[in-house]
Amino acid sequence: MTAQDSMPPVTIAEAQSGGGVVLQRVVSPLRPYYEDASVTIYHGDACEILPQIRGDVLLTSPPYGVQENNMVERAKHKYGGNPDVLTRQLLDTLATANCKWRFVNVQALAGNKRLLWQWIGANSDRLKDVIVWTKENPPPQMEAGVLNCAFEFIFCFADADADKRKFGGMEWQGTVANVVRSAVSANEWAKYHRAAFPEWLPSWVVANFSKPGEIIVDGCAGIGTTLRAAKDHGRRAIGVELEEKYCEIAAKRMAQECLGLGVG
């Protein structure tokens, strides 16, 4: 499975002024970094690759304007040192991805909260619902007078029926809430990626908001936790990751035997 299975090649026509010559440039088919029968991983920029991909459900957690993420270095070259511009471009790309439902996990922090609310306002017509992920034992802040960060948002965007809270086609009733709770515990994958999802979270989203055989997309795939959950639940998955070192780890995780997660 490649992105070509989900979307035809992109053709861009450019008209040359004066001579009336039309030049056509066909974007080369995407080349996977890793591929098996269930999962495809692309090494590259989500802002460039994601618009060429179609799926059913997107679940991702982007780097959203905090220290030591790759936005800062990329912004120096692309936007004159303003990481907010690049972060906003990425957030808009995720909110408008070619998937029925797009779940985007973010946390409002001092350095990004104005940007996040501007992003939500600009995409309010697509906002279908909000899930709150609460943490029962958040780590204490290092500075006096600062609230402990005990929750994160998972914003869900859609194009069709975004004004309705019903997730059409899902059979659960009265058993799935818009608040999920967990204790902050050791994450074995944190030694490879400090912002890796805990494995239960993408498993919960995949199990409750998709059906077997559907395509799960992660535009900021990291070390592949969402992709692994999709594969273990009998879904197909497409991931995009900017950092090659994370692509390598994700590829090794995909090559492992199924972890045997129960669907529920």
Long-range contacts (C-beta under 8 A, 24 or more apart in sequence): 1-35, 1-37, 1-38, 1-40, 1-236, 1-238, 2-29, 2-30, 2-32, 2-35, 2-40, 3-29, 3-30, 3-40, 3-42, 3-49, 3-52, 3-53, 3-54, 3-238, 4-29, 4-30, 6-53, 6-54, 6-55, 6-98, 6-215, 6-238, 7-52, 7-53, 7-54, 7-98, 10-52, 27-52, 33-241, 33-244, 33-247, 33-251, 34-247, 34-250, 34-251, 34-254, 36-254, 36-255, 38-230, 38-231, 38-235, 38-236, 38-237, 38-254, 39-227, 39-230, 39-231, 39-236, 39-237, 39-238, 39-239, 39-254, 40-237, 40-238, 40-239, 41-221, 41-224, 41-227, 41-238, 41-239, 41-240, 41-241, 41-247, 41-250, 41-251, 41-254, 42-238, 42-239, 42-240, 42-241, 43-241, 43-242, 43-244, 43-247, 44-240, 44-242, 45-240, 45-242, 46-90, 46-93, 46-94, 46-219, 46-220, 46-240, 46-242, 47-89, 47-90, 47-93, 49-240, 50-93, 50-94, 50-97, 50-98, 50-217, 50-219, 50-240, 51-93, 51-97, 51-98, 53-97, 53-98, 53-217, 53-238, 53-240, 54-98, 54-99, 54-215, 55-97, 55-98, 55-99, 55-214, 55-215, 55-216, 55-217, 55-238, 56-99, 56-100, 56-101, 56-210, 56-214, 56-215, 56-216, 56-217, 57-99, 57-100, 57-101, 57-102, 57-103, 57-205, 57-206, 57-209, 57-210, 57-214, 57-215, 57-216, 57-217, 58-94, 58-97, 58-99, 58-101, 58-102, 58-103, 58-104, 58-216, 58-217, 58-218, 58-219, 59-103, 59-105, 59-202, 59-205, 59-206, 59-216, 59-217, 59-218, 59-226, 60-94, 60-103, 60-104, 60-105, 60-217, 60-218, 60-219, 60-220, 60-221, 60-226, 61-104, 61-105, 61-106, 61-195, 61-197, 61-220, 61-222, 62-87, 62-90, 62-91, 62-94, 62-104, 62-106, 62-219, 62-220, 63-87, 63-195, 63-220, 64-91, 64-106, 64-107, 64-109, 64-112, 64-115, 64-116, 65-109, 65-111, 65-112, 65-115, 66-109, 66-111, 66-112, 70-242, 70-243, 74-242, 84-115, 87-112, 87-115, 88-115, 88-118, 88-119, 90-219, 90-220, 91-115, 91-116, 91-119, 92-119, 92-122, 92-123, 93-219, 94-219, 94-220, 95-119, 95-123, 95-126, 95-155, 95-157, 96-123, 96-126, 96-157, 97-217, 97-219, 99-215, 99-217, 100-158, 100-159, 100-160, 101-128, 101-156, 101-157, 101-158, 101-167, 101-209, 102-156, 102-157, 102-158, 103-131, 103-154, 103-155, 103-156, 103-205, 103-209, 104-154, 104-155, 104-156, 104-157, 105-133, 105-152, 105-153, 105-154, 105-197, 105-201, 106-152, 106-153, 106-155, 107-149, 107-151, 107-152, 107-153, 108-153, 109-149, 120-155, 123-157, 125-162, 126-157, 126-158, 126-159, 126-162, 127-155, 127-156, 127-157, 127-162, 128-156, 128-157, 128-158, 128-161, 128-162, 128-164, 128-165, 128-167, 129-156, 129-165, 129-178, 130-154, 130-155, 130-156, 130-178, 131-155, 131-156, 131-178, 131-179, 131-180, 132-178, 132-179, 132-180, 133-179, 133-180, 133-181, 133-182, 133-201, 134-179, 134-180, 134-181, 134-182, 135-181, 135-182, 135-183, 135-184, 136-181, 136-182, 136-183, 136-184, 137-183, 137-184, 138-184, 139-184, 154-205, 167-209, 169-211, 170-208, 170-209, 172-208, 176-208, 180-204, 189-223, 189-225, 192-223, 192-246, 192-249, 193-222, 193-223, 193-246, 193-249, 195-222, 196-222, 196-223, 196-225, 197-222, 197-225, 197-226, 198-225, 199-225, 199-228, 199-229, 202-226, 202-228, 202-229, 202-230, 203-229, 203-232, 203-233, 203-261, 205-229, 206-230, 206-233, 206-235, 207-233, 207-263, 207-264, 210-235, 221-246, 221-247, 221-250, 222-246, 222-250, 223-249, 223-250, 223-253, 224-249, 224-250, 224-251, 224-253, 224-254, 227-253, 227-254, 228-253, 228-254, 228-259, 229-261, 231-258, 232-258, 232-259, 232-260, 232-261, 233-261, 233-263, 234-263
